[in-house]
Amino acid sequence: MRRLRIHLLPALAVALASSAGVAGEHVVIQKDRSFSTTEITIQRGDRILFENQDSRTHNVFSRSPGNAFEIKAQIPGQTAAVPFPASGRIDVRCAIHPNMKLTVHVEP
């Protein structure tokens, strides 16, 4: 029985490591009326978790074709997950704070 466990652990590790196609998650923080980064590159199908660590409400959105979304009123402390199903350049803004700008590059 002990020998079986030794052989199963490497097989399990290989199976978990080769789970390609699983979408990744990336975090973008909103604080002081700005995004934590102005540009990010992700893979098609990945999600961005928009975390509002600000003391203000935000309304993050994009009108970019294939990746249009609107989080609506996101109060301080909330996190919203947004998937990006299409490749391309995505312009993300806050409807409340027009100086908040994020460019998402979604690779195939």
N, C-alpha and C positions, 0 to 999 in steps of 0.2 A: 504494500500500500504506500509506503513511504517513497518508493521509486516512482510511482505513478504521479505523485504530487510534484516531484522535481521536474518531470517531463511536461506537465500541464502548465506550470508557471511560465516557461519561455514561450510556449505556444500562445498563451493568453496575452503576453506582452506584445508579441508580434501582431496578433489580431487587433489589439487596441491601437497600436502604432500605425497600422495600415488602414485605418478607417478614413481614407481620403473621401472628400465630398461632404464632410460634415462642416456645416457653416461655422465660421468664426465669429467671435464677438469682440467689438472694440468699444472703448469707453471715451466719450467726449463730455467733458464737464462744462457746465455753464456757471460762471461766477464773475462778479464785478461787471456785469453787462457785456461779457465776451465769452467766446468758446475757448477751451483750453488749448486748441490748436487752430490754425487757419486753413490747414490742408491735411488730408489723410488719404492714403491709398489702401483699398481693401479689395477683396475678391468678390466676384458676382455671387450672390446668395448670402454673403456675410450680413451681420446686423451691427448697427451702432446703438449702443445704450447711451441715451442722452440723459445725464444726471444733472438735475438742477440743484447745485450747491450754493446758489445765490440767495439773497434775502428778498429777491423780486420774482414775480411770475414771468414766465417766458411763453412764447408761442412759436415754436420752431416748425418750419415748413420748407417744402421745395416744390417747385412747379416743373422741374426737369422731366422731360418725357421718359416714361418707363419707370421712373422712380419718384413720382409725385407723392407727397404725403403732407399731413398737417397734424401735429401733436395737439394743437389747441392750447387751452390754458393749462400750463404745467407749473404748479405751485412749488415753492421751495421744499426740497426733500424728496420730490418725486423723480422716478426714473422711467423713461419710456424707451422701449426697444423698437427700432425701425429697421426692417429688412430692405436690402438693395438688390432686387432681382435682375436688373438690366445693367449691362456694361455702359461706360461713358463717364462724362464729367457732370457732376451734380452740384448745383449751387444751392446751399442751405442758408436760410436767413431766419431772423426772429421778427415777427410782425409787430412786436411791441418796441423793440430796440433795433432800428434799421442799420446801425453800425456793426451789428453782430453778423459776421460773414464766415462761412465755412465752405471750402471746396472739397468734395469727395470724388476721388478718382476710383472708379469701379472697373477692375480688370476682369477680362473673360475667365 
